[in-house]
Amino acid sequence: MNWMISANPNMYRHADAFNQFGYIDWRQKANYNKGDIVYIYCTKPYQKVMFKTKVEIINMPFNAITDDKDFWKIMEEYDKAKDGKYCR
């Protein structure tokens, strides 16, 4: 299945995280399956799809994800993101 999600570059440095890790552990808000394709639309100032990804792992708890705290621009949002499941 194909999905499209939005990413706010004012909250998180997505390109830098992809460059360092090759993936992002993303808070899972949809019912993804392993192998799904997720297109990531970056909001202003880019306003375009910038990444095509493939889901590798689903339903990961926060304590199992890669530490990406350095890529967050708004630490309050990082703290909010600790709840829930993640996918890679």
ChimeraX attribute file (.defattr): number of C-alpha atoms within 10 A of each C-alpha:
attribute: neighborCount
match mode: 1-to-1
recipient: residues
	/A:1	9
	/A:2	12
	/A:3	13
	/A:4	13
	/A:5	12
	/A:6	13
	/A:7	18
	/A:8	15
	/A:9	16
	/A:10	14
	/A:11	15
	/A:12	20
	/A:13	16
	/A:14	21
	/A:15	15
	/A:16	12
	/A:17	17
	/A:18	12
	/A:19	10
	/A:20	11
	/A:21	11
	/A:22	10
	/A:23	17
	/A:24	20
	/A:25	22
	/A:26	16
	/A:27	20
	/A:28	15
	/A:29	11
	/A:30	9
	/A:31	7
	/A:32	19
	/A:33	15
	/A:34	13
	/A:35	14
	/A:36	14
	/A:37	17
	/A:38	17
	/A:39	17
	/A:40	18
	/A:41	18
	/A:42	19
	/A:43	15
	/A:44	11
	/A:45	9
	/A:46	11
	/A:47	12
	/A:48	12
	/A:49	15
	/A:50	14
	/A:51	14
	/A:52	13
	/A:53	17
	/A:54	15
	/A:55	17
	/A:56	15
	/A:57	14
	/A:58	19
	/A:59	16
	/A:60	17
	/A:61	14
	/A:62	18
	/A:63	10
	/A:64	11
	/A:65	16
	/A:66	12
	/A:67	11
	/A:68	15
	/A:69	12
	/A:70	12
	/A:71	16
	/A:72	18
	/A:73	14
	/A:74	12
	/A:75	14
	/A:76	10
	/A:77	12
	/A:78	17
	/A:79	11
	/A:80	9
	/A:81	14
	/A:82	13
	/A:83	11
	/A:84	13
	/A:85	19
	/A:86	22
	/A:87	22
	/A:88	19
